């Protein structure tokens, strides 16, 4: 059997994902994977529909809160807790998307930002989030009643599986006829309308999908860190996911993942240096926008395309 | 003590004044945003950072140059405008030909960068800035006690907003500015230096943010994070008002400050979310904003 280069490349990446926890601290890798899934879900909107949401932290953070609450207070199993988190994010996405798609471009970004800020204040005030403390000591539990997620490798492989499935889903959506319509909307919205597509419905569905998958990432992160806190609903988190996507390369398959890992590495290596993380993130933002708009993967993709690999 | 709807009058008017003060800042900031957006098509995310820098400029001028409040009221906006001019010339002007979202992303990055730098230098605990002696004390209006400084802030904001409105609607310069918003290419063909006009507009918007910062310094403590939380509310104000008119931005700013103040009296738990809820309702009823035209 002849494997295509594309398949080999994907298998190689998967292999790296499988062996890496034996060399690198698994919690760090899981943080990267959660943000990678979050950024990929965000890019479903930015890279493929051309919608810049500045409020994705609300889906990520609120799903985390619900999962943490379900696992800790209701003692639900991890799979059910995650499911509840994803449902919350999806519903939140439905309402926010329904409001936000009434405006385009910059306004869309401002509306999502404002709605996310509202949800941030809800998180500050609502009793179940425990305000500044967050929901701490979330039990990881037994996945499907079988797999003890307290084992570092068990939870790592679970997170990896969820990440791969999530990315595969996004890839599938983008490649589907639905995804092609989304691209058409991105490239020329009036034309898509004149061709008879109900553009608003397509946008809304993409928004809800993106919100749901972001929620999945947030739910998983809550279980990994056994914590849901205000950090993940703050607008800084919304900005970070934009940065990850921009840096890695929007509209590419692996760009947001790479961007997420780079940003997480920066955060970890500068964790002691206080505000320098923010300063460097700001500087990368400025550089990316001015000189590096296609991102790392976007810049490398022609080179990969020559050897028959789509990245 | 007289009461209204079971609320002591003094408390009610106290919150109304606080609301007006907040509204004064919303109005000044959203006016600057609207000016910049109108001509440059850029949503200036760094507006909050410029506001913060205005406050810091006042604090630094006092500490290192001995220049007091009145000097800062003139100098700090100029300093902020100068920095903004550099930002526009060196960075922002390269992005006008691209999708407008890049302007938003660039200014977001700048906001992070500036905020981080100030946090690194000055920490997050607020720095005190005293109310100038001329504006200390209170006026007893009979039905309430009005701190003079708060009245001053509202008065300055109203005067500045009306002057800017008059500048744009009633002067030759304003006519050129409106023409540039309408059709920059045609205006350039008439020999007007449009890029210079853009820089000047960005500086003017930034100066308004800087001025707000100086006005805010004695009320809120001077703090690197003071701008970022405010600016998101101002964005919501801008969405509610629509970008169509200068007066729209000003009126919406004051009205929302007032509504927030009243919320604090009657339903304190929704104060933080009130503006955003109103924004959601406005989006449902009038997607282009109260004063906006769809474009």
Interface residues (C-beta under 8 A of the other chain):
Chain A: X52 X99 X100 X102 X103 X105 X106 X107 X109 X110 X111 X113 X114 X115 X117 X118 X121 X122 X124 X125 X235 X239 X242 X243 X246 X274 X275 X276 X277 X278 X279 X280 X281 X282 X283 X284 X285 X286 X288 X289 X290 X293
Chain B: X37 X41 X43 X91 X94 X95 X98 X99 X100 X101 X102 X104 X105 X106 X108 X109 X110 X111 X112 X113 X114 X115 X116 X117 X119 X120 X228 X232 X233 X235 X236 X238 X239 X269 X272 X273 X275 X276 X277 X279 X280 X283 X284 X287
